[in-house]
Amino acid sequence: MTHTGTATTTVVYADVEGGAARMTEESTDLLRSVFSRYGGEILETADDAVLVVFAASSDAVAASVALQRRLALDGSPLQLALGIDAGDVSWDHGTCFGQPTVVARRLAVGAPPGRVQVSSVVRLMAGSR
């Protein structure tokens, strides 16, 4: 997917509990698999965080819930807190910048592991889907 200029985007920020000690190549592959199934694209991975973008808020919420369920059912040691926000972002060299990335990060960092926290904007955009 090619991103340029400014676009309305839904951003998921995954905060990894325990940081790099918990994030492995296998767990990155799992995240990529689940998020891509719902149309998400991982833009950045760091030692203790992952940034993912979606075209639709409802897909971001569905993917985040599916991921948390999968981690719980598998008994995975990986524990994530997820934050989701949506709005206009600016694209530059394959990554996005703007208020939704900041809000998504704040929501994730403030959440206990295993939770998905969404902004009021995402609640409105995702609706009953």
Buried (B, 14 or more C-beta within 10 A) or exposed (E): EEBEEEBEBBBBBBBBBEEEEBBEEEBBEBBBEBBEEBBBBBBBBEEBBBBBBBBBBBBBBBBBEBBBEBBEEEEBEBBBBBBBBBBEBBBEEEBBEBBBBEBBBBBBBEBEBBBBBBBEBBEEBBEEE
